[in-house]
């Protein structure tokens, strides 16, 4: 039974990992659109590099903050 419990835990961890990666990608795309909309509202022309960088920082901070 210990082997089955270990395999069950392994499968559970892999599924959780995949789900978190998918949610991180989805939240990155949503945050990218929010950053672009915010820059447009502020009247700032943001280049793609800075939009991706700011979205990545926001998503990383929210994922790290949500894991605690």
C-alpha positions as CSV (number, residue, x, y, z in Angstrom):
1,X,0.0,0.0,0.0
2,X,2.9,2.4,0.6
3,X,3.8,2.2,-3.1
4,X,0.3,3.0,-4.2
5,X,0.2,6.0,-1.8
6,X,3.6,7.2,-3.1
7,X,2.4,6.9,-6.8
8,X,-0.9,8.7,-5.9
9,X,1.0,11.5,-4.3
10,X,3.3,11.8,-7.4
11,X,0.4,11.9,-9.8
12,X,-1.3,14.5,-7.6
13,X,1.8,16.7,-7.6
14,X,2.2,16.4,-11.4
15,X,-1.4,17.4,-11.9
16,X,-1.1,20.4,-9.5
17,X,2.1,21.5,-11.3
18,X,0.5,21.4,-14.7
19,X,-2.6,23.2,-13.5
20,X,-0.5,26.0,-11.9
21,X,1.6,26.4,-15.1
22,X,-1.6,26.7,-17.2
23,X,-3.1,29.2,-14.7
24,X,0.2,31.2,-14.7
25,X,0.1,31.4,-18.5
26,X,-3.5,32.5,-18.6
27,X,-2.9,35.1,-15.9
28,X,0.1,36.4,-17.8
29,X,-2.0,37.0,-20.9
30,X,-4.7,38.7,-18.9
31,X,-2.1,40.9,-17.1
32,X,-0.5,41.8,-20.4
33,X,-3.8,43.2,-21.7
34,X,-4.4,45.1,-18.4
35,X,-0.9,46.7,-18.6
36,X,-1.5,47.8,-22.2
37,X,-4.9,49.2,-21.3
38,X,-3.4,51.0,-18.3
39,X,-0.7,52.5,-20.4
40,X,-3.2,53.7,-23.0
41,X,-5.3,55.3,-20.2
42,X,-2.3,57.1,-18.9
43,X,-1.4,58.3,-22.4
44,X,1.9,56.5,-22.5
45,X,3.1,54.6,-25.5
46,X,4.6,51.5,-24.0
47,X,6.9,49.3,-26.0
48,X,6.4,45.5,-26.1
49,X,9.5,44.9,-24.1
50,X,8.3,46.9,-21.1
51,X,4.8,45.5,-21.3
52,X,6.1,41.9,-21.2
53,X,8.5,42.7,-18.4
54,X,5.9,44.4,-16.2
55,X,3.3,41.7,-16.8
56,X,5.9,39.0,-15.9
57,X,6.8,40.8,-12.7
58,X,3.2,41.2,-11.7
59,X,2.3,37.6,-12.4
60,X,5.4,36.3,-10.6
61,X,4.7,38.4,-7.6
62,X,1.0,37.3,-7.5
63,X,2.0,33.6,-7.9
64,X,4.6,33.9,-5.1
65,X,2.3,35.8,-2.9
66,X,-0.6,33.4,-3.4
67,X,1.5,30.4,-2.5
68,X,2.1,31.6,1.1
